[in-house]
Structure formats: C-alpha cells, structure tokens
Amino acid sequence: MTKKKKNIISIIPAFVLIGLAIGVQTKKIYLHTAIGFSAGLLVYLFLKNKNSNS
C-alpha cells in the first residue's frame, strides 16, 4: 500500500475562500471570512485526529 499524503492543511484556505465569496455577496466580508476560517480549522482538527487514529 502507498502512504497517504498529508495535505489536509489545504482545507483551511478553501473554507476561508468560500467564506470570503459568501461575504462579498452578502456585504459582510469579515464575518463570513472568520466563520469560514473557524469552520476550516475545526474540519482540519477533526480530520487530523481521525487520520492519526487509523
């Protein structure tokens, strides 16, 4: 079997960009960018924990 690539850190900027895009549309850029960052951080920590257990 091949080793898994450990590139789940790239999920945080993806959530930030999604939050930024939503913020531009709703004119609340900082709020939605912060929400996107926190959601990306939570998903990253969850996936990091899940991958370390298996």
ABEGO torsion letter per residue (X at the ends): XBBBBBAAAAAAAAAAAAAAAAAAAAGBAAAAAAAAAAAAAAAAAAAAAAAAAX
